[in-house]
Amino acid sequence: MIKSFKKALAGALVLFVSSMAGEMPFPQVENGKVTLLKKDSPYVLEQGIVLSSTDTFMVEPGVTVLMGEYAKLMLRGPVRINGSESEPVLFRSADSSESWNGIHFVSSSKPFEVKNLTVENAFRNTVFRARGIFENVKFVNNYYGLWIDDVPEVFLSRCEFNRNRFALSVRAGKVLSAETKISNNVYGLYIEAGGDYNGDMSLIKDNLENDVRREGDELASQGKRVSRNVWQRIEAGF
């Protein structure tokens, strides 16, 4: 009984300290929705959250979410992140010296829509078997800026990739890009065998090691078959 009371008291103190510091704990699913409101921003997310295919995730303009070291967003349902030009949405580490696990779009039932968002300091952001649009989204200082895997179509409109280690990787999917800049990363665009990138290649420039790499060309010249173990292979290849 005493231990339970102490645990409950500790939880209440965390919520109290967060609210006193002006930071709101990340909300739970309510009536099939998670909605982040500007008036409650900034939010704090410490752990991983998985939303089901029936849960809608919506974010108002001007929202900031501060991510703990173990924070991860797995979004399986409808997604509407609706930042504006004047009030973008920001997901970043609570501690700028630490990374977090990233955002993962797996909303295969309905297209996702992400506008005017900045994602910073994540280890990996992915789109897997989903369809949608990123408009004016900035991927900054992530390990993997965006990994696109087995998707029908993903649109990148006026996006920017900057200071990532691996900016954009396309595997077994189709990317349609307009006015998207990939520069000042370690590696720019990496196209695996089966990946398709349709966009202005002249906007992929000034990356430290490579602007564009194509796995199929490299492996064909070496007489190798494509490995399906993505993460181990790409790390070993670089």
KEMAR-63836 format. One record per residue (C-alpha): x, y, z; residue in one letter; residue number from 1. Coordinates in Angstrom, 1 decimal. Layout:
# KEMAR-63836
<node><x>X</x><y>Y</y><z>Z</z><r>A</r><k>NUM</k></node>
...
END
This chain:
# KEMAR-63836
<node><x>0.0</x><y>0.0</y><z>0.0</z><r>M</r><k>1</k></node>
<node><x>2.8</x><y>2.4</y><z>1.0</z><r>I</r><k>2</k></node>
<node><x>4.7</x><y>1.6</y><z>-2.2</z><r>K</r><k>3</k></node>
<node><x>1.6</x><y>2.2</y><z>-4.3</z><r>S</r><k>4</k></node>
<node><x>1.0</x><y>5.5</y><z>-2.6</z><r>F</r><k>5</k></node>
<node><x>4.6</x><y>6.6</y><z>-3.1</z><r>K</r><k>6</k></node>
<node><x>4.4</x><y>5.7</y><z>-6.8</z><r>K</r><k>7</k></node>
<node><x>1.2</x><y>7.6</y><z>-7.3</z><r>A</r><k>8</k></node>
<node><x>2.6</x><y>10.6</y><z>-5.5</z><r>L</r><k>9</k></node>
<node><x>5.8</x><y>10.5</y><z>-7.7</z><r>A</r><k>10</k></node>
<node><x>3.6</x><y>10.5</y><z>-10.8</z><r>G</r><k>11</k></node>
<node><x>1.6</x><y>13.4</y><z>-9.5</z><r>A</r><k>12</k></node>
<node><x>4.7</x><y>15.3</y><z>-8.8</z><r>L</r><k>13</k></node>
<node><x>6.0</x><y>14.8</y><z>-12.3</z><r>V</r><k>14</k></node>
<node><x>2.8</x><y>16.1</y><z>-13.8</z><r>L</r><k>15</k></node>
<node><x>2.9</x><y>19.0</y><z>-11.4</z><r>F</r><k>16</k></node>
<node><x>6.5</x><y>19.9</y><z>-12.2</z><r>V</r><k>17</k></node>
<node><x>5.8</x><y>19.6</y><z>-15.9</z><r>S</r><k>18</k></node>
<node><x>2.8</x><y>22.0</y><z>-15.7</z><r>S</r><k>19</k></node>
<node><x>4.7</x><y>24.4</y><z>-13.5</z><r>M</r><k>20</k></node>
<node><x>7.5</x><y>24.5</y><z>-16.1</z><r>A</r><k>21</k></node>
<node><x>4.9</x><y>25.2</y><z>-18.8</z><r>G</r><k>22</k></node>
<node><x>5.2</x><y>21.8</y><z>-20.4</z><r>E</r><k>23</k></node>
<node><x>2.2</x><y>19.6</y><z>-21.0</z><r>M</r><k>24</k></node>
<node><x>2.4</x><y>15.7</y><z>-20.8</z><r>P</r><k>25</k></node>
<node><x>1.6</x><y>14.1</y><z>-24.2</z><r>F</r><k>26</k></node>
<node><x>-2.2</x><y>13.4</y><z>-24.3</z><r>P</r><k>27</k></node>
<node><x>-3.7</x><y>9.9</y><z>-24.4</z><r>Q</r><k>28</k></node>
<node><x>-6.1</x><y>8.7</y><z>-27.0</z><r>V</r><k>29</k></node>
<node><x>-9.6</x><y>10.0</y><z>-26.4</z><r>E</r><k>30</k></node>
<node><x>-12.6</x><y>9.1</y><z>-28.5</z><r>N</r><k>31</k></node>
<node><x>-10.3</x><y>7.7</y><z>-31.2</z><r>G</r><k>32</k></node>
<node><x>-8.2</x><y>10.9</y><z>-31.4</z><r>K</r><k>33</k></node>
<node><x>-5.1</x><y>12.5</y><z>-30.2</z><r>V</r><k>34</k></node>
<node><x>-5.1</x><y>16.3</y><z>-30.8</z><r>T</r><k>35</k></node>
<node><x>-2.2</x><y>18.6</y><z>-29.9</z><r>L</r><k>36</k></node>
<node><x>-3.4</x><y>22.2</y><z>-29.3</z><r>L</r><k>37</k></node>
<node><x>-1.3</x><y>25.3</y><z>-29.5</z><r>K</r><k>38</k></node>
<node><x>-2.7</x><y>26.6</y><z>-26.2</z><r>K</r><k>39</k></node>
<node><x>-1.3</x><y>23.6</y><z>-24.4</z><r>D</r><k>40</k></node>
<node><x>2.1</x><y>23.6</y><z>-26.1</z><r>S</r><k>41</k></node>
<node><x>4.9</x><y>22.7</y><z>-25.5</z><r>P</r><k>42</k></node>
<node><x>4.2</x><y>19.0</y><z>-24.9</z><r>Y</r><k>43</k></node>
<node><x>6.6</x><y>16.5</y><z>-23.5</z><r>V</r><k>44</k></node>
<node><x>6.8</x><y>12.9</y><z>-24.7</z><r>L</r><k>45</k></node>
<node><x>9.1</x><y>10.6</y><z>-22.7</z><r>E</r><k>46</k></node>
<node><x>8.2</x><y>7.1</y><z>-24.1</z><r>Q</r><k>47</k></node>
<node><x>7.1</x><y>5.5</y><z>-27.3</z><r>G</r><k>48</k></node>
<node><x>3.4</x><y>5.8</y><z>-28.3</z><r>I</r><k>49</k></node>
<node><x>1.7</x><y>3.6</y><z>-30.9</z><r>V</r><k>50</k></node>
<node><x>-1.6</x><y>4.8</y><z>-32.4</z><r>L</r><k>51</k></node>
<node><x>-3.8</x><y>2.2</y><z>-34.0</z><r>S</r><k>52</k></node>
<node><x>-5.3</x><y>2.3</y><z>-37.5</z><r>S</r><k>53</k></node>
<node><x>-8.5</x><y>3.8</y><z>-36.1</z><r>T</r><k>54</k></node>
<node><x>-6.8</x><y>6.5</y><z>-34.1</z><r>D</r><k>55</k></node>
<node><x>-6.5</x><y>10.0</y><z>-35.7</z><r>T</r><k>56</k></node>
<node><x>-3.5</x><y>12.2</y><z>-34.9</z><r>F</r><k>57</k></node>
<node><x>-4.0</x><y>15.9</y><z>-35.4</z><r>M</r><k>58</k></node>
<node><x>-1.7</x><y>18.8</y><z>-34.6</z><r>V</r><k>59</k></node>
<node><x>-2.5</x><y>22.5</y><z>-34.7</z><r>E</r><k>60</k></node>
<node><x>-0.2</x><y>25.3</y><z>-36.0</z><r>P</r><k>61</k></node>
<node><x>2.4</x><y>26.5</y><z>-33.5</z><r>G</r><k>62</k></node>
<node><x>2.7</x><y>23.3</y><z>-31.5</z><r>V</r><k>63</k></node>
<node><x>6.1</x><y>22.2</y><z>-30.1</z><r>T</r><k>64</k></node>
<node><x>6.7</x><y>18.7</y><z>-28.8</z><r>V</r><k>65</k></node>
<node><x>9.8</x><y>18.0</y><z>-26.7</z><r>L</r><k>66</k></node>
<node><x>11.0</x><y>14.4</y><z>-27.0</z><r>M</r><k>67</k></node>
<node><x>12.8</x><y>12.4</y><z>-24.4</z><r>G</r><k>68</k></node>
<node><x>15.6</x><y>9.9</y><z>-25.2</z><r>E</r><k>69</k></node>
<node><x>13.1</x><y>7.0</y><z>-25.6</z><r>Y</r><k>70</k></node>
<node><x>10.3</x><y>8.9</y><z>-27.4</z><r>A</r><k>71</k></node>
<node><x>8.9</x><y>7.5</y><z>-30.5</z><r>K</r><k>72</k></node>
<node><x>5.6</x><y>8.1</y><z>-32.5</z><r>L</r><k>73</k></node>
<node><x>4.2</x><y>5.2</y><z>-34.4</z><r>M</r><k>74</k></node>
<node><x>1.2</x><y>6.5</y><z>-36.4</z><r>L</r><k>75</k></node>
<node><x>-1.0</x><y>3.8</y><z>-38.0</z><r>R</r><k>76</k></node>
<node><x>-4.1</x><y>5.9</y><z>-38.5</z><r>G</r><k>77</k></node>
<node><x>-5.0</x><y>9.1</y><z>-40.2</z><r>P</r><k>78</k></node>
<node><x>-2.5</x><y>11.9</y><z>-39.7</z><r>V</r><k>79</k></node>
<node><x>-3.0</x><y>15.6</y><z>-40.1</z><r>R</r><k>80</k></node>
<node><x>-0.1</x><y>17.8</y><z>-39.0</z><r>I</r><k>81</k></node>
<node><x>-1.2</x><y>21.2</y><z>-40.0</z><r>N</r><k>82</k></node>
<node><x>1.4</x><y>23.8</y><z>-39.3</z><r>G</r><k>83</k></node>
<node><x>1.3</x><y>27.1</y><z>-41.1</z><r>S</r><k>84</k></node>
<node><x>4.1</x><y>29.2</y><z>-42.7</z><r>E</r><k>85</k></node>
<node><x>3.9</x><y>31.7</y><z>-39.8</z><r>S</r><k>86</k></node>
<node><x>3.4</x><y>29.0</y><z>-37.1</z><r>E</r><k>87</k></node>
<node><x>5.2</x><y>25.8</y><z>-38.0</z><r>P</r><k>88</k></node>
<node><x>5.0</x><y>22.7</y><z>-35.8</z><r>V</r><k>89</k></node>
<node><x>8.2</x><y>21.5</y><z>-34.2</z><r>L</r><k>90</k></node>
<node><x>9.3</x><y>18.0</y><z>-32.9</z><r>F</r><k>91</k></node>
<node><x>12.7</x><y>18.1</y><z>-31.3</z><r>R</r><k>92</k></node>
<node><x>14.7</x><y>16.7</y><z>-28.4</z><r>S</r><k>93</k></node>
<node><x>14.1</x><y>18.0</y><z>-25.0</z><r>A</r><k>94</k></node>
<node><x>17.9</x><y>17.9</y><z>-24.5</z><r>D</r><k>95</k></node>
<node><x>19.7</x><y>19.1</y><z>-27.7</z><r>S</r><k>96</k></node>
<node><x>22.6</x><y>16.8</y><z>-26.8</z><r>S</r><k>97</k></node>
<node><x>20.4</x><y>13.7</y><z>-27.0</z><r>E</r><k>98</k></node>
<node><x>18.5</x><y>12.0</y><z>-29.9</z><r>S</r><k>99</k></node>
<node><x>15.1</x><y>10.4</y><z>-29.8</z><r>W</r><k>100</k></node>
<node><x>13.6</x><y>7.5</y><z>-31.8</z><r>N</r><k>101</k></node>
<node><x>11.7</x><y>9.5</y><z>-34.4</z><r>G</r><k>102</k></node>
<node><x>8.3</x><y>9.6</y><z>-36.2</z><r>I</r><k>103</k></node>
<node><x>7.0</x><y>6.5</y><z>-38.1</z><r>H</r><k>104</k></node>
<node><x>4.1</x><y>6.8</y><z>-40.6</z><r>F</r><k>105</k></node>
<node><x>2.4</x><y>3.4</y><z>-41.2</z><r>V</r><k>106</k></node>
<node><x>-1.0</x><y>4.8</y><z>-42.1</z><r>S</r><k>107</k></node>
<node><x>-1.8</x><y>2.4</y><z>-44.9</z><r>S</r><k>108</k></node>
<node><x>-5.6</x><y>2.9</y><z>-44.7</z><r>S</r><k>109</k></node>
<node><x>-5.6</x><y>6.7</y><z>-45.4</z><r>K</r><k>110</k></node>
<node><x>-3.1</x><y>9.2</y><z>-46.8</z><r>P</r><k>111</k></node>
<node><x>-1.2</x><y>11.2</y><z>-44.3</z><r>F</r><k>112</k></node>
<node><x>-0.8</x><y>15.0</y><z>-44.6</z><r>E</r><k>113</k></node>
<node><x>2.0</x><y>16.9</y><z>-43.0</z><r>V</r><k>114</k></node>
<node><x>2.5</x><y>20.6</y><z>-43.5</z><r>K</r><k>115</k></node>
<node><x>5.0</x><y>23.1</y><z>-42.1</z><r>N</r><k>116</k></node>
<node><x>6.8</x><y>20.8</y><z>-39.7</z><r>L</r><k>117</k></node>
<node><x>10.4</x><y>20.7</y><z>-38.5</z><r>T</r><k>118</k></node>
<node><x>11.8</x><y>17.4</y><z>-37.2</z><r>V</r><k>119</k></node>
<node><x>15.1</x><y>17.7</y><z>-35.3</z><r>E</r><k>120</k></node>
<node><x>17.5</x><y>15.4</y><z>-33.5</z><r>N</r><k>121</k></node>
<node><x>15.7</x><y>12.1</y><z>-34.3</z><r>A</r><k>122</k></node>
<node><x>17.6</x><y>8.8</y><z>-34.9</z><r>F</r><k>123</k></node>
<node><x>15.3</x><y>7.7</y><z>-37.7</z><r>R</r><k>124</k></node>
<node><x>12.0</x><y>8.9</y><z>-39.3</z><r>N</r><k>125</k></node>
<node><x>10.2</x><y>6.5</y><z>-41.6</z><r>T</r><k>126</k></node>
<node><x>7.3</x><y>6.0</y><z>-44.0</z><r>V</r><k>127</k></node>
<node><x>6.4</x><y>2.3</y><z>-44.4</z><r>F</r><k>128</k></node>
<node><x>3.6</x><y>1.1</y><z>-46.7</z><r>R</r><k>129</k></node>
<node><x>1.9</x><y>4.4</y><z>-46.5</z><r>A</r><k>130</k></node>
<node><x>0.9</x><y>7.1</y><z>-48.9</z><r>R</r><k>131</k></node>
<node><x>0.9</x><y>10.9</y><z>-48.2</z><r>G</r><k>132</k></node>
<node><x>2.5</x><y>14.3</y><z>-48.6</z><r>I</r><k>133</k></node>
<node><x>5.1</x><y>16.3</y><z>-46.8</z><r>F</r><k>134</k></node>
<node><x>4.8</x><y>20.0</y><z>-47.6</z><r>E</r><k>135</k></node>
<node><x>7.4</x><y>22.5</y><z>-46.4</z><r>N</r><k>136</k></node>
<node><x>8.8</x><y>20.0</y><z>-43.9</z><r>V</r><k>137</k></node>
<node><x>12.3</x><y>20.4</y><z>-42.6</z><r>K</r><k>138</k></node>
<node><x>14.4</x><y>17.4</y><z>-41.5</z><r>F</r><k>139</k></node>
<node><x>17.3</x><y>18.8</y><z>-39.5</z><r>V</r><k>140</k></node>
<node><x>20.2</x><y>17.1</y><z>-37.6</z><r>N</r><k>141</k></node>
<node><x>18.7</x><y>13.6</y><z>-37.7</z><r>N</r><k>142</k></node>
<node><x>20.7</x><y>10.4</y><z>-38.1</z><r>Y</r><k>143</k></node>
<node><x>18.3</x><y>9.2</y><z>-40.8</z><r>Y</r><k>144</k></node>
<node><x>16.4</x><y>12.2</y><z>-42.0</z><r>G</r><k>145</k></node>
<node><x>13.7</x><y>10.2</y><z>-43.8</z><r>L</r><k>146</k></node>
<node><x>13.6</x><y>6.5</y><z>-44.7</z><r>W</r><k>147</k></node>
<node><x>10.9</x><y>5.6</y><z>-47.3</z><r>I</r><k>148</k></node>
<node><x>10.2</x><y>1.9</y><z>-47.6</z><r>D</r><k>149</k></node>
<node><x>7.7</x><y>-0.1</y><z>-49.7</z><r>D</r><k>150</k></node>
<node><x>5.4</x><y>2.8</y><z>-50.4</z><r>V</r><k>151</k></node>
<node><x>3.0</x><y>3.4</y><z>-53.3</z><r>P</r><k>152</k></node>
<node><x>3.7</x><y>7.2</y><z>-53.5</z><r>E</r><k>153</k></node>
<node><x>5.1</x><y>9.9</y><z>-51.2</z><r>V</r><k>154</k></node>
<node><x>5.1</x><y>13.5</y><z>-52.3</z><r>F</r><k>155</k></node>
<node><x>7.8</x><y>15.9</y><z>-51.1</z><r>L</r><k>156</k></node>
<node><x>6.8</x><y>19.5</y><z>-51.8</z><r>S</r><k>157</k></node>
<node><x>9.2</x><y>22.4</y><z>-50.9</z><r>R</r><k>158</k></node>
<node><x>10.9</x><y>20.2</y><z>-48.2</z><r>C</r><k>159</k></node>
<node><x>14.5</x><y>20.6</y><z>-46.9</z><r>E</r><k>160</k></node>
<node><x>17.0</x><y>18.1</y><z>-45.6</z><r>F</r><k>161</k></node>
<node><x>19.9</x><y>19.7</y><z>-43.7</z><r>N</r><k>162</k></node>
<node><x>22.6</x><y>18.5</y><z>-41.3</z><r>R</r><k>163</k></node>
<node><x>21.4</x><y>14.9</y><z>-41.4</z><r>N</r><k>164</k></node>
<node><x>23.9</x><y>12.0</y><z>-41.6</z><r>R</r><k>165</k></node>
<node><x>21.7</x><y>10.1</y><z>-44.1</z><r>F</r><k>166</k></node>
<node><x>19.3</x><y>12.6</y><z>-45.5</z><r>A</r><k>167</k></node>
<node><x>16.8</x><y>10.7</y><z>-47.7</z><r>L</r><k>168</k></node>
<node><x>16.8</x><y>7.0</y><z>-48.4</z><r>S</r><k>169</k></node>
<node><x>14.3</x><y>5.4</y><z>-50.8</z><r>V</r><k>170</k></node>
<node><x>13.7</x><y>1.6</y><z>-50.8</z><r>R</r><k>171</k></node>
<node><x>11.1</x><y>-0.2</y><z>-52.9</z><r>A</r><k>172</k></node>
<node><x>9.0</x><y>2.9</y><z>-53.1</z><r>G</r><k>173</k></node>
<node><x>8.2</x><y>5.9</y><z>-55.3</z><r>K</r><k>174</k></node>
<node><x>9.0</x><y>9.5</y><z>-54.3</z><r>V</r><k>175</k></node>
<node><x>7.7</x><y>12.5</y><z>-56.3</z><r>L</r><k>176</k></node>
<node><x>9.6</x><y>15.6</y><z>-55.3</z><r>S</r><k>177</k></node>
<node><x>9.0</x><y>19.3</y><z>-56.1</z><r>A</r><k>178</k></node>
<node><x>11.4</x><y>22.1</y><z>-55.0</z><r>E</r><k>179</k></node>
<node><x>12.9</x><y>19.9</y><z>-52.4</z><r>T</r><k>180</k></node>
<node><x>16.5</x><y>20.7</y><z>-51.3</z><r>K</r><k>181</k></node>
<node><x>18.9</x><y>18.2</y><z>-50.0</z><r>I</r><k>182</k></node>
<node><x>22.2</x><y>19.9</y><z>-48.9</z><r>S</r><k>183</k></node>
<node><x>24.7</x><y>20.2</y><z>-46.1</z><r>N</r><k>184</k></node>
<node><x>24.2</x><y>16.6</y><z>-45.0</z><r>N</r><k>185</k></node>
<node><x>26.8</x><y>13.9</y><z>-44.8</z><r>V</r><k>186</k></node>
<node><x>25.1</x><y>11.7</y><z>-47.4</z><r>Y</r><k>187</k></node>
<node><x>22.3</x><y>13.2</y><z>-49.6</z><r>G</r><k>188</k></node>
<node><x>20.0</x><y>10.8</y><z>-51.5</z><r>L</r><k>189</k></node>
<node><x>20.4</x><y>7.1</y><z>-51.4</z><r>Y</r><k>190</k></node>
<node><x>18.3</x><y>5.0</y><z>-53.8</z><r>I</r><k>191</k></node>
<node><x>18.1</x><y>1.3</y><z>-53.2</z><r>E</r><k>192</k></node>
<node><x>17.3</x><y>-1.2</y><z>-55.9</z><r>A</r><k>193</k></node>
<node><x>13.6</x><y>-0.9</y><z>-56.4</z><r>G</r><k>194</k></node>
<node><x>13.4</x><y>2.7</y><z>-55.2</z><r>G</r><k>195</k></node>
<node><x>12.3</x><y>5.5</y><z>-57.5</z><r>D</r><k>196</k></node>
<node><x>13.0</x><y>9.2</y><z>-57.0</z><r>Y</r><k>197</k></node>
<node><x>11.4</x><y>11.7</y><z>-59.4</z><r>N</r><k>198</k></node>
<node><x>12.6</x><y>15.2</y><z>-58.8</z><r>G</r><k>199</k></node>
<node><x>15.1</x><y>18.0</y><z>-59.6</z><r>D</r><k>200</k></node>
<node><x>18.5</x><y>16.4</y><z>-59.0</z><r>M</r><k>201</k></node>
<node><x>20.2</x><y>19.8</y><z>-59.2</z><r>S</r><k>202</k></node>
<node><x>18.7</x><y>20.6</y><z>-55.8</z><r>L</r><k>203</k></node>
<node><x>20.7</x><y>17.7</y><z>-54.3</z><r>I</r><k>204</k></node>
<node><x>24.1</x><y>19.3</y><z>-53.8</z><r>K</r><k>205</k></node>
<node><x>26.9</x><y>20.4</y><z>-51.4</z><r>D</r><k>206</k></node>
<node><x>26.6</x><y>17.2</y><z>-49.2</z><r>N</r><k>207</k></node>
<node><x>29.9</x><y>16.2</y><z>-47.6</z><r>L</r><k>208</k></node>
<node><x>30.4</x><y>12.6</y><z>-48.8</z><r>E</r><k>209</k></node>
<node><x>27.9</x><y>12.0</y><z>-51.6</z><r>N</r><k>210</k></node>
<node><x>25.0</x><y>13.8</y><z>-53.2</z><r>D</r><k>211</k></node>
<node><x>23.3</x><y>10.8</y><z>-54.9</z><r>V</r><k>212</k></node>
<node><x>24.1</x><y>7.1</y><z>-54.6</z><r>R</r><k>213</k></node>
<node><x>22.3</x><y>4.3</y><z>-56.3</z><r>R</r><k>214</k></node>
<node><x>22.6</x><y>0.9</y><z>-54.8</z><r>E</r><k>215</k></node>
<node><x>21.5</x><y>-1.0</y><z>-57.9</z><r>G</r><k>216</k></node>
<node><x>24.3</x><y>0.4</y><z>-60.0</z><r>D</r><k>217</k></node>
<node><x>27.0</x><y>-0.2</y><z>-57.3</z><r>E</r><k>218</k></node>
<node><x>26.0</x><y>-3.8</y><z>-56.6</z><r>L</r><k>219</k></node>
<node><x>25.6</x><y>-4.6</y><z>-60.3</z><r>A</r><k>220</k></node>
<node><x>29.2</x><y>-3.4</y><z>-61.0</z><r>S</r><k>221</k></node>
<node><x>30.3</x><y>-5.6</y><z>-58.1</z><r>Q</r><k>222</k></node>
<node><x>28.3</x><y>-8.7</y><z>-59.2</z><r>G</r><k>223</k></node>
<node><x>26.4</x><y>-8.8</y><z>-55.9</z><r>K</r><k>224</k></node>
<node><x>22.8</x><y>-9.5</y><z>-55.0</z><r>R</r><k>225</k></node>
<node><x>20.8</x><y>-7.0</y><z>-53.1</z><r>V</r><k>226</k></node>
<node><x>20.6</x><y>-7.8</y><z>-49.4</z><r>S</r><k>227</k></node>
<node><x>17.3</x><y>-7.3</y><z>-47.6</z><r>R</r><k>228</k></node>
<node><x>18.9</x><y>-6.4</y><z>-44.3</z><r>N</r><k>229</k></node>
<node><x>18.6</x><y>-2.7</y><z>-44.7</z><r>V</r><k>230</k></node>
<node><x>20.1</x><y>-1.2</y><z>-41.6</z><r>W</r><k>231</k></node>
<node><x>23.2</x><y>-3.4</y><z>-41.4</z><r>Q</r><k>232</k></node>
<node><x>23.9</x><y>-3.1</y><z>-45.1</z><r>R</r><k>233</k></node>
<node><x>23.7</x><y>0.7</y><z>-45.3</z><r>I</r><k>234</k></node>
<node><x>25.9</x><y>1.1</y><z>-42.3</z><r>E</r><k>235</k></node>
<node><x>28.4</x><y>-1.3</y><z>-43.6</z><r>A</r><k>236</k></node>
<node><x>28.3</x><y>0.3</y><z>-47.1</z><r>G</r><k>237</k></node>
<node><x>29.2</x><y>3.7</y><z>-45.8</z><r>F</r><k>238</k></node>
END
